[in-house]
Amino acid sequence: MKILILGNMGYVGPLVVERLRMSYPISTIIGFDTGFFASCLTNADFLPERKLDAQYFGDVRRFPESLLQGVDVVINLAAISNDPMGTQFEKVTKEVNHLAGIEIAKRAKEAGVKNFVFASSCSIYGANPGKATEISDVNPLTAYARSKIYTEKELRPLADDNFTVTCLRFATACGMSPRLRLDLVLNDFVACALSSKKITILSDGTPWRPLINVKDMALAIDWAITRSNSVGNFLAINIGSEAWNYQVKELAENVASEIPEVRISVNADAPVDRRSYQVDFSLFEILAPKHQPQCDLLTTIKELRIGLESMNFTDAAFRDSKLMRLKVLTTLQTQDQLDKNLRWNFEEQLLMSTL
C-alpha cells in the first residue's frame, strides 16, 4: 500500500505518521507539506519525518499530480487550521482548505487512488441546542468551519465504488505532539497553569466543547483508510468520545486538579460565546469498535504537563510565541518570507527529501 499524507508537518501529522508506520510497516508512506511549521519542533527526540519514505515540500494550491502515481490512499490534513488564522486569512483559508482540497481529490480519483480521507471538524455545528449527530443541521460560524463543510459537500459526489471518501469530523484536538500547538483550549489552559498559576477563561465558562487527543485522531485515520464501504462510498462521521464532551469551565477545573495552586478566573460579564456544541459519537462507536479513543482527559493533561516541563516551559507570554500558529505565519510575513496570500517569497519548486 502507498499512502500520501498532505499537511503532515503540523500538529497532528507526526502522530499520524507514527501510527501508520506502526500499523503498516512495509507500506510506502510519503508526506507533502509547505513547511510553514517544520521548525516548530517541541520535545522531539528525532525528526518525525524520519519515519516516512519521502518528504516533499510544496503548496497544495500548486499540487504536482505526479505525486499521485501509484498512490492507494490520500489523507488530507492540509489546512489553515484554526479560527484566528481563518479570520485573518479568510481568502487563503478558502483556497487551501476548500478549493485545493477538492481539486486534489478530483485528480486523485482520476489517478486511481482508492481511498480519500479528509480531516473535517465538529466546529461545523457551531451553535447547537442538543447533541449534534451526523444528520443534524450544520451552523458554521467561522471561515475555518465553513471551509470544512463546503469541502464535505463537494467531496460527496466524487465518491463511488472505486473511490471511497471518508470525512472525519474531529472534536477539538488536544494533547502532546512533536509539533505542539498552544492555541487550543486544553493545551492553552495547561500552559497557563504551568507558567502563571492562573487560568483565565475569556467566556463565562459555559460553552460546550468536545475534545480528542491527537493520538486518538491518528487512530481514527488508521481506521478510515481501510474501512469497509458497506456503510457507503461516502461517509461523514463524528470522531470523538461521549466522555469527552465538556464545558470550558470543567476543562479548567480538571487542569487545576492536576496542577496545584492554580487559580481560575471566569469572565461572568463576557458576551455569549455562540460556539457551543455537544456531539454524539455513537455512530463512530458502532462502526469502529477497535479504534475508539484510548486517552482520557486527566492522562492527556498529565502528558501535556510532563511534556511542557521537560521543555523547561515557563513563558507566561507564550501567546506571543512560536507555539501559536498565527504568530508563526505573521512572523514569516514580517521577515518577508511569506506574501499576503501565504506563498513563499521565492521561486517555488517541488523539493524532495528521501528519508
Secondary structure, 3 states (H helix, E strand, C coil): CEEEEECCCCCCHHHHHHHHHHHCCCCEEEEEECCCCCCCCCCCCCCHHHHCCEEEECCHHHCCHHHHCCCCEEEECCCCCCHHHHHHCHHHHHHHHHHHHHHHHHHHHHHCCCEEEEEEEHHHHCEEEEEECCCCCCCCCCHHHHHHHHHHHHHHHHCECCEEEEEEEECEEECCCCCCCCCCHHHHHHHHHHHHCEEEECCCCCCEEEEEEHHHHHHHHHHHCCCCHHHCCEEEEEECCHHHEEEHHHHHHHHHHHCCCCEEEECCCCCCCCCEEEECCHHHHHHCHHHCCCCCHHHHHHHHHHHHHHCCCCCCCHHHCCCCHHHHHHHHHHCCCECCCCCECCCCCCEEEEC
